[in-house]
Amino acid sequence: MEKYKITQVKSTIDRTEDQKRTVRALGFTKLNQSKEVVGTPQIMGMIHKVAHLLKVEKI
């Protein structure tokens, strides 16, 4: 599986509750926080759902 570095670059303020929960489930609690994740189908679906709030880089 590929690894990705994801960074939250936009706030979840004024977003739908579903998007807020997805960002929280990815492990983000603060803006500009970064995480390294493995590209499983479940994680990639979550990233795709909130891609407009994230910056995604392949490692």
DOTORFI-967856 format. One line per 2 residues: number of its first residue (from 1); for each residue x, y, z of C-alpha. Coordinates in Angstrom, 3 decimals. Each point is the difference from the previous one (the first is absolute). Layout:
NUM> X/Y/Z  ...;
//
This chain:
1> 0.000/0.000/0.000  1.117/3.529/-0.697;
3> 0.509/2.542/2.761  -1.347/3.533/-0.127;
5> 0.704/3.157/1.961  -3.238/1.927/0.472;
7> -0.225/3.508/1.432  -3.162/1.844/0.964;
9> 0.238/3.394/-1.713  -3.580/1.261/0.324;
11> -2.282/0.240/2.998  -3.086/-2.134/0.580;
13> -1.969/3.032/1.143  -3.182/0.371/-2.071;
15> 0.369/-3.529/-1.456  -2.542/-2.786/0.191;
17> 0.016/-2.207/3.089  0.972/-2.961/-2.182;
19> 3.159/1.772/-1.192  0.879/1.077/3.544;
21> -0.255/-3.597/1.197  2.114/-1.255/-2.902;
23> 2.818/2.480/0.731  -0.165/-0.939/3.691;
25> 0.094/-3.717/-0.878  3.176/0.596/-2.030;
27> 1.558/1.208/3.266  0.066/3.755/-0.467;
29> -0.645/2.276/2.967  1.737/3.194/-1.172;
31> 0.517/1.929/-3.200  3.330/-0.602/-1.838;
33> 0.455/-3.309/1.794  1.576/-2.835/-2.033;
35> -0.431/-3.763/0.140  1.600/-2.905/-1.820;
37> -2.529/-2.640/-1.024  0.004/-3.230/-1.973;
39> -2.100/0.197/-3.175  -2.635/-2.635/0.765;
41> -3.282/0.223/-1.945  -1.800/1.247/3.124;
43> 2.517/2.784/0.655  0.109/1.004/-3.673;
45> -3.797/0.323/-0.002  0.166/2.264/3.044;
47> 2.725/2.109/-1.618  -2.031/0.288/-3.203;
49> -3.062/1.134/1.965  1.807/2.959/1.613;
51> 2.756/0.585/-2.586  -0.928/3.690/-0.252;
53> 1.106/0.435/3.644  3.251/-1.977/-0.271;
55> 3.362/0.031/-1.729  1.044/-3.520/-0.996;
57> 3.562/-1.067/-0.833  1.305/-3.446/-0.916;
59> 2.939/-1.181/2.079;
//
